[in-house]
Amino acid sequence: MLQFFSKPCRWIKGKFLSKPLPPPPPPPPEFSDLEYENLLLELLEEVAQGISWGKIEGFLIAKNINKKRLARWLQEFGKRWLAQPELHQELAQRLLLLAEIATGELETVARVLAEGLLMSQPSEVNTEYVSRNEQELADLQALLDKFIEQYQRQDYQGALDTVNLAIERYPNDYIAWNDRGAVLSDLGRKKEAIDSYNQALKFKYDYYLAWYNRGSTLSDLGRKKEAIASYNQALKFKYDYYIVWNSLGTALSDLGRKEEAIDSYNQALKFKYDDYVAWNNRGNVLLDLGRKEEAIDSYNQALKFKYDYYVAWRNRGIVLSDLGRKKEAIDSCQQALKFKHDYYAAWNSLGTALSDLGRKKEAIASYNQALKFKYDYYLAWYNRGSTLLDLQKEEEAILSCDQALKFKYDYYNDWIGRGVAAEKSPGYNPFQQQQFVELFRLEVSNAPQILIPILKSTNSEQILNQFQNSLNNSTELLLNTFANLDAPELITQIQKPPSPELSQVILKSPPPELFNFIQQPLSEEVATQLAQDLFSHPPRFNPQLNQRGYEGAIASFQAELDKAIRLETHPEGWGKLHHTIGKEHYFQGRKNTKPYSFWRKAETSYKTALKIPESSQFEELRLEIIQDLIRVSIDLGEVEQAQELQRIGTSLLQRILADSKRTERQKQKLALKSSIFDQ
């Protein structure tokens, strides 16, 4: 083992010191190459799971590893890996991840070594493939053709058997290894798929399809950073491969890197202007950023190039609803249902827009259509419960919320909705539970009388005019957005009007198949499943959830706090639940002749809620909590506390309003909600 540090200099300070210096701490222990290698692999596994740099430093301290010594060992030992780079491509990807979050010498060494491994190609690549005779080539091609035929008809096991035979005969064929990875991925054997892609890259390092497929499989496994590294490798070898740019954007978005995601989608569109999936995904990220008008522009472009893309019609409806344009939202969701009658997400979004317009019974009928087809769709159960609560059907609302929680126990909005329904309910009614399935069946059977008239009364001319106006309004904004992208074909296509088929489709009446779908009764299979689900509703395991009124509300809000919903895993939900508990205590105090004990509980809950991370993601929630804490502080006579909170809240509000990423509309709404800080 090389010694990297000289002996420390000794400073003679004896006559200046009143007492002797303490002995120096013992130097970190030396490790063998094997020990260092095992520690590095353990560290890289932690990095692949998304560990932060702070936790890495904690890991190194716990293992008594000196960062500089580790870096210098890695620099020296890595030379062995560079001698056989084809065997260490997975290691190279993980070293790149380490370099993304590390600092100092360790970052530099990890990056240089990773890039060296990735850029070094084997000296003899695919020699067997090159030297095959015509008979071997014909045999291999026949096997791969058979694989494709089996794969396309979804005979995945047969396809795997065929490609395994191809590899047995021609073990160096990179295409066969890539195909094997694809079918293994579809069979759910993701880690084996990655091994196959690695083999493909061993024999043809610049095979961009294998890099792309590898990235997609890593993304499926939740290993987003590694997926991004693979996508970047694919783009090194085929920069104009728009599908990779699209997938890269999705992985970046999943990691919260929204602006980078938009840049990736823009690149995808530069190389394929009519990539409607990229237009749709771009709209989704813009919506996440609160840039709703721009999101609509992207959805419009997706529909301009693929008018029957029901996903974009539905997403467009969501944004229109968020902007308060409920009627247009309903029209957009109905367009989605023209093309996919059983599209449960569109039925759910249609229900939400109808509910917001006060059309509650129609909304419930829409949610029921979603659930008729996908009975485990927890969002539709939750929205159905919220609408039943609006209709003052509290016990039915609770059952709907319980059904949602059966499928997603950590859905904090549902626990809040359930608590509100329990607080308003006049009392627990077991009869409602006994009738749950039959009431649902009856609602489904009544749906045709409610929904079909809505669909038949649609004003298609008006929808077409609104869509054309929306498309025209988006042109200038999109031209400005892509002006510096050097994409003349994209600019030309944005300026072109949509095809006549789009207008014809919008003007077309809903198809008979949609009406037939609505008229289908609830299947016995779903009815039986719903009856069985009743035995796994939350109150079966927590009888306190059968309480009603104030106690029932608190029981719901607290049911999964610090269990399924923890600060570390669900910071927003955890904060919202504590905030909601505080509000419940506060208003219970307002009803009571002796309010102070309730207000103290409210104060405690609000202060607990403020333990959420101090990041921009939770700024608005933090502001709401501070406002409520100010009110209860005033009621408790805590004047100094209220004044300090006023100062903190005002500073936070000013910071939010100064954020250039927020739209003026967002800032105006926030300023109106935060009027307490103007006092």
C-alpha positions in Angstrom: 0.0 0.0 0.0 1.4 3.4 -1.0 1.8 5.9 1.8 0.2 9.2 0.6 0.9 11.4 3.6 4.2 12.5 5.0 4.7 12.6 8.7 3.0 15.6 10.3 5.3 18.5 11.2 5.9 19.0 14.9 5.6 22.5 16.1 7.7 23.4 19.2 5.5 25.6 21.3 6.4 24.4 24.8 7.6 27.7 26.2 4.4 29.5 25.0 2.0 27.0 26.6 0.9 26.9 30.2 0.2 23.2 30.0 1.2 20.4 27.6 -0.7 19.8 24.4 -3.0 16.7 24.4 -1.6 13.8 22.3 -2.7 13.9 18.6 -5.6 11.7 17.6 -4.5 8.3 16.2 -4.3 8.3 12.4 -7.1 6.5 10.5 -6.4 2.8 10.0 -4.9 1.6 6.8 -7.1 -0.8 4.8 -6.1 -3.5 2.4 -7.1 -3.3 -1.3 -9.8 -5.8 -0.7 -11.2 -3.9 2.3 -11.1 -0.6 0.3 -12.9 -2.3 -2.6 -15.6 -3.8 -0.4 -16.1 -0.4 1.4 -16.3 1.4 -2.0 -18.9 -1.1 -3.3 -20.9 -0.6 -0.1 -20.7 3.2 -0.5 -21.7 3.0 -4.2 -24.8 0.9 -3.3 -25.8 3.6 -0.9 -25.3 6.3 -3.6 -27.5 4.3 -6.0 -30.3 4.5 -3.4 -30.2 8.3 -3.5 -28.1 9.0 -0.4 -27.1 12.7 0.1 -23.5 13.9 0.4 -24.0 14.7 4.1 -25.0 11.0 4.7 -22.0 9.9 2.7 -19.7 11.8 5.0 -21.5 10.2 7.9 -21.0 6.8 6.3 -17.2 7.5 5.9 -16.9 8.7 9.5 -18.7 5.6 10.8 -16.3 3.4 8.8 -13.3 5.5 9.9 -12.4 6.2 6.3 -10.3 9.2 5.4 -11.8 10.8 2.2 -8.5 11.8 0.7 -7.0 8.4 1.3 -10.0 6.8 -0.3 -9.7 9.1 -3.3 -6.0 8.3 -3.8 -6.5 4.6 -3.4 -9.3 4.8 -6.0 -7.1 6.7 -8.4 -4.4 4.0 -8.1 -6.5 0.9 -7.9 -8.8 2.1 -10.7 -5.9 1.5 -13.2 -6.7 -2.2 -12.9 -10.3 -1.6 -13.9 -9.2 0.5 -16.9 -7.3 -2.5 -18.2 -10.6 -4.3 -18.7 -13.3 -1.6 -19.0 -15.8 -3.9 -20.6 -16.1 -5.7 -17.3 -16.8 -2.6 -15.3 -19.5 -0.6 -17.1 -22.0 -1.0 -14.2 -19.3 0.2 -11.8 -18.6 3.2 -14.1 -22.3 4.3 -13.9 -22.2 4.2 -10.2 -19.0 6.1 -10.0 -20.7 8.8 -12.1 -23.5 9.0 -9.6 -20.9 9.4 -6.8 -19.2 12.2 -8.7 -22.5 14.0 -9.0 -22.8 14.5 -5.2 -19.2 14.1 -3.9 -16.9 17.1 -3.4 -13.2 17.7 -3.6 -10.6 15.1 -4.6 -13.1 12.2 -4.4 -15.4 13.9 -6.9 -12.6 14.5 -9.4 -11.1 11.0 -9.1 -14.6 9.3 -9.4 -15.5 11.4 -12.5 -12.2 10.8 -14.3 -12.2 7.1 -13.6 -15.9 6.7 -14.6 -15.4 8.6 -17.9 -12.3 6.6 -18.6 -14.1 3.3 -18.1 -17.0 4.5 -20.3 -14.9 5.9 -23.1 -12.5 2.9 -23.2 -13.7 0.2 -25.6 -12.6 -3.4 -25.7 -9.7 -4.0 -28.1 -11.6 -6.8 -29.9 -15.3 -6.0 -30.3 -17.8 -8.5 -31.7 -15.1 -10.4 -33.7 -17.4 -13.5 -34.0 -20.1 -11.4 -35.5 -17.8 -10.0 -38.1 -16.4 -13.4 -39.1 -19.6 -15.3 -39.5 -20.3 -17.0 -42.8 -23.6 -16.6 -44.7 -25.1 -19.8 -43.3 -24.5 -18.5 -39.7 -25.9 -15.1 -40.5 -29.0 -16.7 -42.0 -29.5 -18.9 -39.0 -29.1 -16.0 -36.6 -31.4 -13.8 -38.6 -34.1 -16.5 -38.6 -33.9 -16.8 -34.8 -34.1 -13.1 -34.3 -37.1 -12.9 -36.8 -38.8 -15.6 -34.8 -38.1 -13.7 -31.6 -39.7 -10.6 -33.0 -42.8 -12.5 -34.1 -43.2 -14.0 -30.7 -42.5 -10.8 -28.9 -45.0 -8.8 -30.9 -47.8 -11.3 -30.1 -46.7 -11.0 -26.4 -45.5 -14.6 -26.2 -42.7 -13.4 -23.9 -41.6 -16.8 -22.6 -41.4 -18.2 -26.1 -39.4 -15.1 -27.2 -37.0 -15.6 -24.3 -36.5 -19.3 -25.2 -35.7 -18.3 -28.8 -33.3 -15.5 -27.9 -31.6 -17.7 -25.4 -31.0 -20.3 -28.2 -29.6 -17.5 -30.4 -27.2 -16.5 -27.6 -26.2 -20.1 -27.0 -25.2 -20.4 -30.7 -23.8 -16.9 -31.1 -22.8 -15.7 -27.6 -21.1 -12.5 -28.8 -24.1 -11.1 -30.7 -25.0 -7.7 -29.1 -28.4 -7.5 -30.8 -29.5 -10.8 -29.2 -28.3 -9.7 -25.8 -30.2 -6.5 -26.2 -33.4 -8.4 -27.3 -33.0 -10.7 -24.3 -32.9 -7.7 -22.0 -36.1 -6.3 -23.5 -38.1 -9.5 -23.0 -36.7 -10.0 -19.5 -37.8 -6.5 -18.6 -41.3 -7.2 -19.9 -41.4 -10.4 -17.8 -40.6 -8.3 -14.7 -37.1 -9.7 -14.4 -35.5 -6.2 -14.4 -32.1 -6.9 -12.8 -31.5 -9.8 -15.2 -32.5 -7.4 -18.0 -29.8 -5.0 -17.0 -27.2 -7.8 -17.0 -28.2 -8.6 -20.6 -27.9 -5.0 -21.7 -24.5 -4.9 -20.0 -23.5 -7.9 -22.1 -24.7 -6.2 -25.3 -22.6 -3.2 -24.4 -19.6 -5.4 -23.7 -19.7 -6.5 -27.4 -20.7 -3.2 -28.9 -20.1 -0.3 -26.5 -21.7 2.3 -28.8 -25.0 0.5 -29.3 -27.3 3.3 -28.3 -30.4 1.2 -28.1 -28.9 -1.0 -25.4 -27.9 2.2 -23.4 -31.5 3.5 -23.9 -33.2 0.2 -22.9 -30.8 -0.1 -19.9 -31.8 3.4 -18.8 -35.5 2.6 -19.1 -35.2 -0.5 -17.0 -33.2 1.3 -14.3 -35.9 3.9 -14.3 -38.5 1.2 -13.8 -36.5 0.1 -10.8 -36.6 3.6 -9.4 -32.9 4.1 -10.0 -33.4 7.4 -11.7 -29.9 8.8 -11.4 -28.4 5.7 -13.0 -31.1 5.8 -15.7 -30.1 9.4 -16.5 -26.4 8.3 -16.8 -27.5 5.6 -19.2 -29.6 7.9 -21.3 -26.7 10.4 -21.5 -24.5 7.5 -22.8 -27.1 6.7 -25.5 -27.1 10.4 -26.6 -23.3 10.4 -26.9 -23.7 7.9 -29.7 -27.0 9.1 -31.2 -27.6 12.7 -30.2 -30.8 13.1 -32.3 -32.6 10.0 -30.8 -35.7 11.9 -29.7 -37.1 8.9 -27.7 -34.1 9.1 -25.4 -34.5 12.9 -24.9 -38.1 12.2 -23.9 -37.2 9.5 -21.4 -34.4 11.6 -20.0 -36.9 14.4 -19.4 -39.2 12.1 -17.5 -36.4 10.8 -15.3 -35.3 14.4 -14.6 -38.9 15.3 -13.7 -39.2 12.4 -11.4 -36.1 13.7 -9.5 -37.7 17.2 -9.2 -35.3 18.7 -11.8 -38.2 20.2 -13.7 -36.4 22.9 -15.7 -33.9 20.4 -17.0 -36.8 18.1 -17.9 -38.3 20.8 -20.0 -35.0 21.4 -21.8 -34.9 17.6 -22.6 -38.4 17.6 -24.0 -37.5 20.7 -26.1 -34.6 18.7 -27.5 -36.9 15.8 -28.3 -39.2 18.1 -30.2 -36.2 19.7 -32.0 -35.5 16.3 -33.6 -39.1 15.2 -34.0 -41.6 18.1 -33.9 -44.6 15.8 -34.0 -43.7 13.7 -31.0 -47.0 14.1 -29.3 -45.8 12.1 -26.2 -43.0 14.7 -25.6 -45.5 17.6 -26.1 -47.8 15.9 -23.5 -45.0 15.3 -21.0 -43.7 18.8 -21.4 -47.2 20.0 -20.5 -47.2 17.9 -17.4 -44.0 19.4 -16.1 -45.2 22.9 -16.9 -48.3 22.1 -14.9 -46.1 20.9 -12.0 -44.3 24.3 -12.1 -47.6 26.1 -12.0 -47.2 27.4 -15.6 -50.7 26.4 -16.5 -51.3 28.5 -19.7 -48.0 27.1 -21.1 -49.1 23.6 -20.2 -52.3 24.1 -22.2 -50.1 25.2 -25.2 -48.2 22.0 -25.0 -51.3 19.8 -24.8 -52.8 21.7 -27.8 -49.7 20.8 -29.8 -49.9 17.2 -28.8 -53.5 17.1 -30.1 -52.6 19.0 -33.2 -50.3 16.1 -34.2 -52.4 13.3 -32.8 -56.1 14.3 -32.4 -57.2 11.1 -30.8 -54.5 11.2 -28.0 -57.0 10.8 -25.1 -54.3 11.3 -22.5 -53.6 14.9 -23.7 -57.3 15.6 -23.9 -57.7 14.6 -20.3 -54.6 16.4 -19.0 -55.8 19.5 -20.9 -59.1 19.2 -19.0 -57.3 19.1 -15.7 -55.5 22.4 -16.4 -58.6 24.1 -17.6 -60.3 23.1 -14.4 -57.5 24.4 -12.3 -57.8 27.7 -14.2 -61.5 27.9 -13.4 -62.6 27.1 -16.9 -64.8 24.3 -15.8 -67.1 24.0 -18.8 -64.1 23.8 -21.2 -62.6 21.2 -18.8 -65.8 19.1 -19.1 -65.6 19.3 -22.9 -62.0 18.3 -23.0 -62.6 15.3 -20.7 -65.5 14.3 -22.9 -63.3 14.4 -26.0 -60.9 11.9 -24.2 -63.9 9.6 -23.5 -64.8 9.6 -27.2 -61.6 7.8 -28.0 -61.3 5.6 -24.9 -64.6 4.9 -23.3 -63.2 3.1 -20.2 -60.5 5.7 -19.5 -61.1 5.8 -15.8 -58.8 8.8 -15.2 -60.9 10.9 -17.6 -64.1 9.8 -15.9 -62.5 10.9 -12.6 -61.4 14.3 -14.0 -64.9 14.8 -15.6 -66.4 14.2 -12.2 -64.2 16.7 -10.5 -65.1 19.5 -13.0 -68.8 18.6 -12.6 -68.6 18.7 -8.8 -66.8 22.1 -8.9 -69.8 23.4 -10.9 -72.2 22.2 -8.3 -73.4 19.3 -10.4 -72.9 16.8 -7.6 -75.1 13.9 -8.8 -73.6 14.0 -12.2 -70.1 14.0 -10.6 -70.9 10.9 -8.6 -72.2 9.2 -11.7 -68.8 10.0 -13.4 -66.8 8.7 -10.5 -68.8 5.5 -10.5 -68.0 4.9 -14.2 -64.3 5.1 -13.3 -64.8 2.7 -10.5 -67.0 0.3 -12.5 -64.0 -0.3 -14.7 -61.2 0.1 -12.1 -62.6 -0.5 -8.7 -59.2 0.0 -6.9 -58.8 3.6 -8.3 -58.3 5.3 -4.9 -58.5 8.8 -6.3 -62.0 8.3 -7.6 -63.1 6.8 -4.3 -61.7 9.8 -2.5 -63.3 12.3 -4.9 -66.6 10.4 -4.6 -66.4 10.6 -0.9 -65.8 14.4 -1.0 -68.8 14.9 -3.3 -71.0 12.8 -1.0 -69.9 14.9 1.9 -71.0 18.0 -0.1 -74.4 16.3 -0.4 -74.5 15.9 3.4 -74.3 12.1 3.0 -71.6 11.8 5.7 -71.7 8.1 6.4 -71.6 7.2 2.7 -68.7 9.6 2.3 -66.8 7.8 5.1 -67.3 4.4 3.5 -66.0 5.8 0.2 -63.0 7.2 2.0 -62.4 3.9 3.7 -62.5 2.2 0.3 -59.8 4.6 -1.0 -57.7 3.9 2.1 -58.0 0.2 1.5 -55.9 0.7 -1.6 -53.7 3.6 -0.4 -53.3 3.7 3.4 -50.9 6.6 3.3 -53.1 9.0 1.3 -53.2 11.9 3.8 -55.9 13.9 1.9 -58.2 10.9 2.3 -57.6 10.8 6.1 -58.4 14.5 6.2 -61.6 14.1 4.2 -62.6 11.2 6.3 -62.1 13.2 9.5 -64.1 16.1 8.2 -67.0 13.7 7.3 -66.8 12.1 10.8 -66.9 15.5 12.5 -70.1 16.4 10.6 -71.8 13.0 10.8 -74.7 12.9 13.3 -73.6 9.4 14.3 -72.2 6.1 13.3 -74.6 4.1 11.2 -73.7 0.4 10.6 -76.7 0.0 8.3 -74.9 2.1 5.7 -72.0 -0.3 5.7 -74.3 -3.3 5.2 -75.9 -1.5 2.2 -72.6 -0.3 0.7 -72.5 -2.6 -2.3 -76.2 -2.5 -3.2 -76.2 1.3 -3.0 -73.2 1.4 -5.3 -74.9 -1.0 -7.7 -78.0 1.1 -7.8 -76.0 4.3 -8.5 -74.3 2.5 -11.5 -77.6 1.4 -12.9 -78.9 4.9 -12.7 -75.9 6.4 -14.6 -77.3 6.3 -18.1 -80.2 8.6 -17.2 -77.7 11.1 -15.7 -74.7 10.9 -18.1 -76.1 10.2 -21.6 -78.1 13.5 -21.7 -74.9 15.4 -20.8 -73.0 13.8 -23.7 -75.8 14.3 -26.2 -76.2 18.0 -25.3 -72.5 18.8 -26.1 -72.1 21.9 -28.3 -69.4 20.6 -30.7 -69.2 23.9 -32.7 -68.4 25.8 -29.5 -65.8 23.3 -28.5 -64.1 23.6 -31.9 -64.1 27.4 -31.8 -62.6 27.4 -28.3 -59.9 24.9 -29.2 -59.0 26.8 -32.4 -58.7 30.1 -30.4 -56.6 28.4 -27.7 -54.3 26.9 -30.4 -54.0 30.3 -32.1 -53.2 32.1 -28.8 -50.4 29.6 -28.1 -48.5 30.1 -31.3 -46.7 33.3 -30.4 -45.6 32.0 -27.0 -44.2 28.8 -28.4 -42.4 30.7 -31.2 -40.7 32.8 -28.5 -39.9 29.7 -26.5 -38.2 27.8 -29.3 -36.6 30.9 -31.0 -33.1 30.1 -29.7 -33.2 26.3 -30.2 -32.0 26.2 -33.8 -35.0 24.1 -34.9 -36.4 25.7 -38.1 -38.6 22.7 -38.9 -40.2 22.8 -35.5 -40.9 26.6 -35.8 -42.5 26.0 -39.2 -44.7 23.2 -37.9 -45.9 25.3 -34.9 -47.1 28.0 -37.3 -49.0 25.5 -39.5 -52.8 25.0 -38.8 -54.0 21.6 -37.6 -55.2 19.0 -40.1 -58.8 19.0 -41.1 -59.3 15.6 -39.3 -59.0 17.4 -35.9 -61.9 19.6 -36.7 -63.9 16.6 -38.0 -63.2 14.6 -34.8 -64.3 17.4 -32.5 -67.5 18.0 -34.4 -68.3 14.3 -34.4 -71.0 13.2 -31.9 -70.0 10.8 -29.1 -69.9 7.2 -30.6 -72.6 4.6 -29.7 -69.8 2.5 -28.0 -69.5 5.2 -25.3 -73.2 5.0 -24.5 -73.0 1.2 -24.5 -70.2 1.4 -21.9 -72.3 3.7 -19.6 -75.2 1.3 -19.9 -73.2 -1.7 -18.7 -74.2 -2.8 -15.2 -71.8 -3.4 -12.3 -70.1 -6.7 -12.9 -70.7 -9.5 -10.3 -66.9 -9.8 -10.0 -66.5 -6.2 -8.9 -69.6 -6.5 -6.6 -68.1 -9.5 -4.9 -64.7 -7.8 -4.5 -66.3 -4.7 -3.0 -68.2 -6.9 -0.4 -64.9 -8.6 0.5 -63.1 -5.2 0.8 -65.5 -4.1 3.6 -63.7 -6.6 5.9 -60.4 -4.7 5.4 -61.7 -1.1 5.9 -59.7 0.8 8.5 -62.3 0.7 11.3 -62.0 -3.1 11.4 -58.5 -2.6 12.8 -59.0 0.6 14.7 -62.5 0.8 16.4 -61.8 4.4 17.4 -62.6 5.3 13.8 -66.2 4.5 14.4 -66.4 7.6 16.6 -68.1 10.7 15.2 -68.0 14.4 16.0 -64.8 16.1 17.3 -63.4 12.8 18.7 -64.1 11.0 15.4 -62.3 13.8 13.4 -59.2 13.6 15.7 -59.2 9.8 15.5 -59.1 10.0 11.6 -56.4 12.7 11.5 -54.2 10.8 14.0 -54.8 7.3 12.7 -51.6 7.0 10.5 -49.5 9.9 11.8 -46.0 8.6 12.5 -47.0 5.2 11.1 -47.7 5.1 7.4 -47.4 8.9 7.2 -44.1 10.1 8.8 -42.2 13.3 8.6 -39.3 11.5 6.9 -41.4 9.9 4.2 -44.4 12.1 3.7 -43.4 15.6 4.9 -46.2 17.4 3.2 -48.9 15.0 4.4 -47.4 14.9 7.9 -47.5 18.7 8.1 -51.0 19.0 6.7 -52.4 16.4 9.2 -50.8 18.2 12.2 -52.1 21.5 10.8 -55.6 20.0 10.4 -55.5 18.6 13.9 -54.6 22.1 15.2 -57.6 23.6 13.4 -59.9 21.0 14.8 -58.8 21.8 18.3 -59.0 25.5 17.7 -62.6 25.5 16.4 -63.7 23.0 19.1 -62.4 25.6 21.5 -64.5 28.3 19.8 -67.6 26.2 20.5 -66.6 25.6 24.2 -67.2 27.9 27.2 -63.7 26.9 28.4 -61.6 27.2 25.2 -58.1 27.5 26.5 -57.2 23.9 26.8 -58.3 23.3 23.2 -56.3 26.3 22.0 -53.2 25.1 23.8 -53.6 21.8 21.9 -54.0 23.8 18.7 -50.9 25.8 19.4 -48.9 22.6 20.0 -50.2 21.0 16.8 -49.3 24.1 14.7 -45.8 24.2 16.2 -45.4 20.5 15.4 -46.6 21.1 11.9 -43.9 23.7 11.4 -41.2 21.0 11.7 -41.7 20.3 8.0 -38.6 21.0 5.9 -37.8 24.7 5.2 -37.7 24.3 1.4 -39.5 26.2 -1.3 -41.7 23.1 -1.9 -43.5 23.7 1.4 -43.5 27.5 1.6 -47.2 28.0 1.1 -48.1 25.3 3.6 -45.7 26.9 6.1 -47.3 30.3 5.6 -50.8 28.9 6.2 -49.6 27.2 9.5 -48.0 30.5 10.6 -51.2 32.4 10.0 -53.3 30.0 12.1 -50.6 30.0 14.8 -50.8 33.8 14.9 -54.6 33.7 15.4 -54.4 31.2 18.3 -51.5 33.1 19.9 -53.6 36.3 19.9 -56.6 34.3 21.5 -54.2 33.0 24.1 -52.8 36.4 24.9 -49.4 35.5 23.6 -48.8 39.0 22.1 -45.0 38.8 21.7 -45.2 35.3 20.1 -47.8 36.7 17.7 -45.6 39.6 16.8 -42.6 37.4 16.1 -44.7 35.1 14.0 -46.0 38.2 12.1 -42.4 39.2 11.3 -41.5 35.6 10.2 -44.6 35.3 8.1 -44.2 38.7 6.4 -40.6 37.8 5.5 -41.7 34.5 4.1 -44.5 36.0 2.1 -42.1 38.6 0.6 -39.7 35.9 -0.4 -42.4 33.9 -2.1 -43.8 36.9 -3.9 -40.3 37.8 -5.1 -39.8 34.3 -6.7 -39.5 34.8 -10.4 -40.7 31.2 -11.1 -44.2 32.0 -9.8 -46.8 33.5 -12.1 -48.5 36.8 -11.4 -51.8 34.9 -11.0 -50.2 32.7 -8.3 -48.8 35.7 -6.5 -52.1 37.5 -6.5 -54.0 34.5 -5.1 -51.4 34.0 -2.4 -51.4 37.7 -1.4 -55.2 37.6 -1.0 -55.0 34.5 1.2 -52.3 36.1 3.3 -54.0 39.3 4.2 -53.2 38.8 7.9 -49.6 39.9 7.2 -50.8 43.3 6.0 -52.2 44.1 9.4 
